[in-house]
Amino acid sequence: MGCQYFEPCEHGSDSFTVDIPKVTFGRGCLQEAGARAASLGMSQVALFTDPFLRDGPYVEIVSQSLKLAGIDFAVFSEIRIEADDASVERGARFVADGNFDGMISVGGGSVMDTAKAAMLYALYPTEDFLDYFAPPLGAGKAMPGALLRHIACPTTSGTGSECTSISVIRINELDTKFVLANPIMLADQALIDPACCDSLPRNIVASTGFDLLSHALECYTAKAYTQWAKIEDPTRRPLIQGANPWSDLAARKALEIAGKFLVRGVNDAADQQARDQLSWGASLAGMAFGNSGTHLAHAMSYGVTHLMRDISTRDYAVESPFVPHGISVVVSAPAIFRYAAEGAPERHIEAAMYLNADMQGAEVEDAGEVVAGCIIDLMKQTDMPNGLSGLGFGADDIKPLAASSIRQGRAIANAPRETNLQDIENIYAAALSYD
């Protein structure tokens, strides 16, 4: 079934490109930061982190490692959780004012995404912040050249940003997230130390874990790369290119990890095996979607975080309104995959098997229900909100949510079914709650 998914089509792409950083995984590997920075020729490092981590043990480990390697560094921590353009602009000024030849980011997706974008705007300033974003939001301006050498060090187990060329940034004027993507934004190396996740509260492990699951499931069920129009200039081929044999490999393993270890990792902080596996699964899912792209679950999550109101989330020290990214993704996911499965039922039934879903008596035509049922069961076991209503949304919010999300054109087009505004409204309606 997998090979048939990539059958050539007229005027479709006949090639795909894979790009990932050099990855180091293992407990204690943060201590390698100095040696690895030196190997990349770094002598003056911009160390990006967030206010909650700045004085904590992980930044201290990296700092001491840099000192032992004889590398100077300066710390920047003025980063908003759920990165925004203001954070990026502050970071860009910090980079522009320093004489840096390297970047190390220590934190979750917000930190790593801010670091990538800050380097871009520091090195290649533009009159309008949106110039580098794709149309219709931005001008689609070409990114002129390489960024600083970058070592990304994740401290959560979900975003996979250490392995992608993507930066998700909230544009404050529009109060909505949009994706900035280009192969030059890929980090050179990733240091993935699962010990960073040992002390994470359960709701943070749940949110990031569902982000992991959604990344893997979306890229495995995305439109095949052969269905995208062929790009004649190979140097301009995006890494957000649709499902492909490489992304399949990483996504399948990430799905297996989510199905086996997500509940364990959330509900038992002492389960080191589960949390280590989730760290590895997050990076695998990042490698997968970083070379394929996500689709509807992520596109529709941005409507949720655009229109959220009067809500905060347990275990996150962030002012209301705030819904963490992984939760904004998963609340609509069961309804989304019920809908999307019609466009690629074989891929969805395969994904359900990798997730260790209950397959008893299931046929291919049941794929959407099986995947949705599996996600709902995982949500219940980890105390996730029961759909959009669990975040305070109601029937009157459906049209505004859809109007917000329809702007995520590239992600919507990556879905296995053509999807219009009415379809998105119907999905949001079905996602209000689950039995």
C-alpha positions as CSV (number, residue, x, y, z in Angstrom):
1,M,0.0,0.0,0.0
2,G,2.8,2.4,0.9
3,C,4.6,2.2,-2.5
4,Q,1.3,2.7,-4.4
5,Y,0.8,5.9,-2.5
6,F,3.8,7.5,-4.3
7,E,2.8,6.5,-7.9
8,P,3.8,9.2,-10.3
9,C,1.2,11.5,-11.8
10,E,1.2,13.9,-14.7
11,H,3.1,17.1,-13.9
12,G,3.8,15.8,-10.4
13,S,7.1,15.8,-8.6
14,D,9.3,12.9,-9.4
15,S,11.9,13.6,-6.6
16,F,12.0,14.4,-3.0
17,T,14.8,15.8,-0.8
18,V,15.7,14.9,2.8
19,D,17.6,17.1,5.1
20,I,18.2,16.7,8.9
21,P,20.8,17.9,11.4
22,K,23.5,15.8,12.9
23,V,21.6,14.3,15.8
24,T,23.1,13.2,19.2
25,F,20.7,11.5,21.6
26,G,21.3,10.3,25.1
27,R,21.2,11.1,28.7
28,G,23.9,13.6,29.6
29,C,24.6,14.7,26.0
30,L,24.0,18.4,26.9
31,Q,27.5,18.3,28.3
32,E,28.8,17.9,24.7
33,A,27.6,21.4,23.8
34,G,31.0,23.0,24.2
35,A,33.0,20.4,22.2
36,R,30.4,20.4,19.5
37,A,30.3,24.2,19.2
38,A,34.1,24.2,18.9
39,S,33.9,21.6,16.2
40,L,31.7,23.9,14.2
41,G,34.2,26.8,14.6
42,M,32.1,28.7,17.1
43,S,34.0,31.2,19.3
44,Q,31.3,33.7,20.3
45,V,27.9,32.1,20.9
46,A,24.4,33.6,21.3
47,L,22.7,31.3,23.8
48,F,18.9,31.5,23.4
49,T,16.6,30.2,26.2
50,D,13.4,31.4,27.9
51,P,12.8,33.2,31.2
52,F,11.8,29.9,33.0
53,L,14.9,28.0,32.0
54,R,17.5,30.8,32.2
55,D,18.6,30.1,35.8
56,G,17.9,26.4,35.6
57,P,20.2,23.3,35.4
58,Y,20.1,22.8,31.6
59,V,21.3,26.3,30.7
60,E,23.9,25.9,33.4
61,I,25.1,22.6,31.9
62,V,25.5,24.2,28.5
63,S,27.1,27.3,29.9
64,Q,29.7,25.3,31.8
65,S,30.4,23.1,28.8
66,L,31.0,26.3,26.7
67,K,33.4,27.7,29.3
68,L,35.4,24.4,29.4
69,A,35.7,24.7,25.7
70,G,37.0,28.3,25.9
71,I,34.0,29.7,24.1
72,D,32.5,33.1,25.0
73,F,28.7,33.4,25.0
74,A,25.9,35.8,25.9
75,V,22.4,34.7,27.0
76,F,19.2,36.0,25.5
77,S,15.9,35.0,27.3
78,E,13.3,37.6,26.4
79,I,11.2,34.9,24.6
80,R,7.5,34.5,24.8
81,I,6.1,31.0,25.2
82,E,4.4,30.4,21.9
83,A,6.9,32.5,20.0
84,D,5.8,35.8,18.5
85,D,7.2,38.5,16.1
86,A,8.1,40.7,19.1
87,S,10.3,38.0,20.6
88,V,11.9,37.5,17.2
89,E,12.6,41.2,16.7
90,R,14.1,41.4,20.2
91,G,16.2,38.4,19.5
92,A,17.3,39.8,16.1
93,R,18.5,43.0,17.7
94,F,20.5,40.9,20.3
95,V,22.1,38.9,17.5
96,A,22.8,42.0,15.3
97,D,24.4,43.8,18.2
98,G,26.7,41.0,19.1
99,N,29.7,39.7,17.3
100,F,28.4,36.1,17.2
101,D,29.5,33.3,15.0
102,G,27.2,30.6,16.4
103,M,23.8,30.0,18.0
104,I,22.8,27.5,20.7
105,S,19.1,27.2,21.6
106,V,18.1,25.5,24.9
107,G,14.4,25.2,25.4
108,G,11.1,24.1,23.8
109,G,9.8,24.9,20.4
110,S,9.3,28.5,21.2
111,V,13.0,29.0,22.0
112,M,14.2,27.1,19.0
113,D,11.8,28.7,16.6
114,T,12.7,32.2,17.9
115,A,16.4,31.4,17.5
116,K,16.0,30.4,13.9
117,A,13.9,33.4,12.9
118,A,16.1,35.9,14.9
119,M,19.2,34.9,13.0
120,L,17.4,35.4,9.7
121,Y,16.2,38.9,10.6
122,A,19.5,39.9,12.2
123,L,21.6,38.8,9.2
124,Y,19.2,39.8,6.5
125,P,16.9,42.7,7.7
126,T,13.8,43.5,5.8
127,E,11.5,46.5,5.9
128,D,8.4,44.5,6.5
129,F,8.5,41.6,9.0
130,L,6.2,39.5,6.8
131,D,8.4,39.8,3.7
132,Y,9.9,36.3,4.2
133,F,6.5,34.6,4.8
134,A,4.8,32.9,1.9
135,P,1.9,34.7,0.0
136,P,-0.8,35.7,0.6
137,L,0.3,36.6,4.1
138,G,3.8,37.8,3.0
139,A,5.8,38.7,-0.1
140,G,7.6,35.3,-0.3
141,K,10.9,37.1,-0.4
142,A,13.9,34.8,-0.9
143,M,16.1,34.3,2.1
144,P,19.5,35.6,0.9
145,G,21.9,33.2,2.4
146,A,23.1,31.0,5.3
147,L,22.5,31.6,8.9
148,L,24.9,31.2,11.9
149,R,25.9,27.7,12.8
150,H,23.2,26.4,15.2
151,I,23.0,23.7,17.8
152,A,19.4,23.1,19.0
153,C,18.9,21.5,22.4
154,P,15.2,20.6,23.1
155,T,14.0,20.5,26.7
156,T,10.5,19.1,25.9
157,S,9.3,16.0,24.0
158,G,7.0,17.1,21.3
159,T,7.8,20.0,19.0
160,G,10.6,18.4,17.0
161,S,11.8,21.9,16.1
162,E,15.4,20.8,16.6
163,C,15.0,18.7,13.4
164,T,13.0,21.1,11.2
165,S,13.6,24.1,9.0
166,I,10.4,25.6,10.2
167,S,9.7,28.4,12.6
168,V,6.1,29.0,13.8
169,I,5.6,32.6,14.8
170,R,2.5,34.5,16.1
171,I,2.0,37.7,14.2
172,N,0.7,40.0,16.9
173,E,-1.1,42.4,14.6
174,L,-3.1,39.5,13.3
175,D,-3.1,37.5,16.6
176,T,-2.5,34.3,14.7
177,K,0.4,31.9,14.1
178,F,1.9,31.4,10.7
179,V,4.8,29.3,9.4
180,L,8.1,30.6,8.3
181,A,10.0,27.9,6.4
182,N,13.2,27.5,4.4
183,P,16.0,24.9,4.3
184,I,18.5,27.4,5.5
185,M,16.7,27.5,8.9
186,L,17.6,23.9,9.7
187,A,20.0,23.6,12.7
188,D,23.4,22.1,12.0
189,Q,23.2,19.8,15.1
190,A,20.7,18.7,17.6
191,L,21.6,17.6,21.2
192,I,18.6,15.6,22.6
193,D,19.1,14.9,26.3
194,P,15.9,13.1,27.5
195,A,17.0,13.9,31.1
196,C,15.6,17.4,30.4
197,C,12.1,15.8,30.5
198,D,12.3,14.0,33.8
199,S,10.8,16.9,35.8
200,L,8.2,18.1,33.3
201,P,4.7,18.3,34.8
202,R,2.2,15.8,33.4
203,N,0.1,18.3,31.4
204,I,3.2,19.5,29.6
205,V,4.2,16.0,28.7
206,A,0.6,15.4,27.5
207,S,0.5,18.5,25.4
208,T,3.9,18.0,23.8
209,G,3.2,14.2,23.4
210,F,0.0,14.9,21.4
211,D,2.0,17.3,19.3
212,L,4.4,14.4,18.6
213,L,1.5,12.1,17.8
214,S,-0.1,14.7,15.5
215,H,3.1,15.4,13.6
216,A,3.6,11.8,12.9
217,L,0.0,11.1,11.9
218,E,-0.3,14.1,9.8
219,C,2.8,13.6,7.8
220,Y,2.1,9.9,7.3
221,T,-1.4,10.7,5.9
222,A,-0.3,13.8,4.0
223,K,-0.8,14.1,0.3
224,A,2.0,12.3,-1.5
225,Y,5.0,14.3,-2.8
226,T,4.2,13.0,-6.3
227,Q,0.8,14.9,-6.1
228,W,2.6,18.2,-5.7
229,A,3.5,20.1,-8.8
230,K,7.1,19.5,-10.0
231,I,9.6,22.3,-9.2
232,E,12.0,22.6,-12.1
233,D,14.8,24.3,-10.0
234,P,15.9,21.7,-7.5
235,T,17.5,24.3,-5.3
236,R,14.1,25.8,-4.7
237,R,12.4,22.5,-3.7
238,P,10.8,23.0,-0.3
239,L,11.2,20.4,2.5
240,I,7.4,20.8,3.1
241,Q,6.9,18.6,0.2
242,G,4.2,16.0,1.1
243,A,4.5,12.4,2.4
244,N,7.5,10.5,1.0
245,P,9.3,7.2,1.8
246,W,11.7,8.9,4.1
247,S,9.1,10.7,6.2
248,D,7.2,7.4,6.3
249,L,10.1,5.7,8.0
250,A,10.4,8.2,10.8
251,A,6.6,8.7,11.2
252,R,5.9,5.0,11.6
253,K,8.3,4.6,14.5
254,A,7.1,7.9,16.1
255,L,3.5,6.5,15.9
256,E,4.6,3.3,17.6
257,I,6.2,5.2,20.4
258,A,3.2,7.5,20.9
259,G,0.9,4.5,21.0
260,K,3.0,2.6,23.5
261,F,4.5,5.3,25.7
262,L,2.4,8.5,25.7
263,V,0.0,7.5,28.5
264,R,2.8,6.0,30.6
265,G,5.0,9.1,30.2
266,V,2.2,11.4,31.1
267,N,0.8,9.5,34.1
268,D,4.1,8.4,35.7
269,A,6.9,10.9,36.0
270,A,9.1,8.1,37.4
271,D,8.8,6.0,34.1
272,Q,12.1,6.9,32.7
273,Q,11.8,4.5,29.8
274,A,8.6,6.1,28.7
275,R,9.9,9.7,28.9
276,D,13.1,8.7,27.1
277,Q,11.1,7.1,24.3
278,L,8.9,10.2,24.0
279,S,12.0,12.4,23.6
280,W,13.2,10.1,20.8
281,G,9.8,9.9,19.2
282,A,9.5,13.7,19.2
283,S,12.7,14.1,17.2
284,L,11.7,11.3,14.8
285,A,8.4,13.0,14.3
286,G,10.3,16.3,13.7
287,M,12.5,14.6,11.1
288,A,9.4,13.2,9.5
289,F,7.2,16.4,9.2
290,G,10.3,18.5,8.7
291,N,10.6,16.7,5.4
292,S,6.9,16.4,4.5
293,G,4.8,19.0,6.3
294,T,1.7,18.7,8.5
295,H,-1.9,19.3,7.4
296,L,-5.3,19.9,8.9
297,A,-4.7,19.3,12.6
298,H,-2.0,21.9,12.7
299,A,-3.8,24.3,10.3
300,M,-6.9,24.2,12.4
301,S,-5.0,24.6,15.7
302,Y,-4.1,28.1,14.7
303,G,-7.7,29.1,14.7
304,V,-8.0,27.8,18.2
305,T,-5.1,29.9,19.5
306,H,-6.2,32.9,17.5
307,L,-9.7,33.0,19.1
308,M,-9.0,31.5,22.6
309,R,-10.3,33.6,25.4
310,D,-10.3,33.7,29.2
311,I,-8.5,30.3,29.6
312,S,-5.3,29.2,31.1
313,T,-3.8,25.7,31.2
314,R,-2.6,23.7,34.3
315,D,1.2,23.4,34.7
316,Y,1.9,26.4,32.4
317,A,3.0,29.6,34.1
318,V,1.6,31.7,31.3
319,E,-1.1,34.4,31.6
320,S,-4.6,33.8,30.2
321,P,-5.6,33.4,27.5
322,F,-3.3,30.5,26.8
323,V,-3.8,27.1,25.2
324,P,-0.5,25.2,24.6
325,H,0.1,24.1,21.1
326,G,-0.3,20.4,21.5
327,I,-3.7,20.8,23.1
328,S,-4.8,23.2,20.5
329,V,-3.9,20.5,17.9
330,V,-5.4,17.5,19.5
331,V,-8.9,18.8,20.5
332,S,-9.9,18.8,16.8
333,A,-7.8,15.8,15.7
334,P,-10.4,13.0,16.1
335,A,-12.9,14.9,13.9
336,I,-10.2,15.8,11.4
337,F,-8.9,12.3,10.9
338,R,-12.5,11.0,10.6
339,Y,-12.8,13.5,7.7
340,A,-9.3,13.0,6.2
341,A,-9.5,9.2,6.1
342,E,-11.8,9.2,3.1
343,G,-9.0,10.7,1.0
344,A,-6.4,8.0,2.0
345,P,-8.1,5.2,3.9
346,E,-5.2,2.7,3.5
347,R,-2.8,5.2,5.0
348,H,-5.1,5.8,8.0
349,I,-5.7,2.2,8.7
350,E,-1.9,1.6,8.6
351,A,-1.4,4.5,11.0
352,A,-3.9,3.1,13.4
353,M,-2.0,-0.2,13.4
354,Y,1.2,1.6,14.3
355,L,-0.6,3.5,17.1
356,N,-1.6,0.1,18.5
357,A,-5.3,0.9,18.1
358,D,-8.0,-1.7,18.6
359,M,-8.2,-3.2,15.1
360,Q,-10.7,-6.0,15.9
361,G,-13.1,-6.4,13.0
362,A,-11.9,-3.2,11.4
363,E,-11.9,-2.9,7.6
364,V,-10.2,-0.2,5.5
365,E,-13.5,1.7,5.2
366,D,-13.5,2.0,9.1
367,A,-10.1,3.8,9.1
368,G,-11.4,7.2,10.2
369,E,-13.4,5.8,13.1
370,V,-10.5,3.6,14.2
371,V,-8.0,6.4,14.2
372,A,-10.4,8.8,15.9
373,G,-11.4,6.3,18.5
374,C,-7.7,5.7,19.4
375,I,-7.0,9.4,19.8
376,I,-10.1,9.9,21.9
377,D,-9.1,7.0,24.2
378,L,-5.6,8.5,24.6
379,M,-7.1,11.9,25.4
380,K,-9.3,10.4,28.1
381,Q,-6.4,8.6,29.7
382,T,-4.4,11.8,29.9
383,D,-7.2,14.2,31.0
384,M,-7.2,16.2,27.8
385,P,-10.1,18.6,27.2
386,N,-13.2,16.9,25.6
387,G,-12.9,18.7,22.3
388,L,-13.3,22.4,21.6
389,S,-16.0,22.8,24.2
390,G,-13.4,21.9,26.8
391,L,-11.6,25.0,25.9
392,G,-14.7,27.2,26.1
393,F,-15.7,27.2,22.4
394,G,-19.3,26.8,21.3
395,A,-21.4,26.6,18.2
396,D,-21.2,30.3,17.6
397,D,-17.4,30.1,17.3
398,I,-17.4,27.6,14.4
399,K,-17.5,30.1,11.6
400,P,-14.9,32.5,13.1
401,L,-12.6,29.5,13.8
402,A,-12.9,28.3,10.2
403,A,-12.4,31.8,8.8
404,S,-9.2,32.1,10.8
405,S,-7.8,28.6,9.8
406,I,-8.6,28.8,6.1
407,R,-5.6,31.2,5.8
408,Q,-3.2,28.3,6.4
409,G,-3.2,27.4,2.7
410,R,-0.1,25.3,2.4
411,A,-1.0,23.0,5.3
412,I,-4.6,22.6,4.1
413,A,-3.4,21.7,0.6
414,N,-1.2,19.0,2.1
415,A,-4.2,17.1,3.4
416,P,-5.2,13.9,1.5
417,R,-8.6,15.4,0.7
418,E,-9.3,18.8,-0.9
419,T,-10.7,20.9,1.9
420,N,-12.7,24.1,1.6
421,L,-14.2,26.6,4.1
422,Q,-17.4,24.6,4.5
423,D,-15.5,21.4,5.2
424,I,-13.5,23.1,7.9
425,E,-16.7,24.5,9.5
426,N,-18.1,21.0,9.5
427,I,-15.0,19.5,11.1
428,Y,-15.0,22.2,13.9
429,A,-18.7,21.4,14.5
430,A,-17.9,17.7,14.9
431,A,-15.0,18.6,17.2
432,L,-17.0,20.4,19.8
433,S,-17.1,17.3,22.0
434,Y,-16.7,13.5,21.7
435,D,-18.9,10.8,23.3
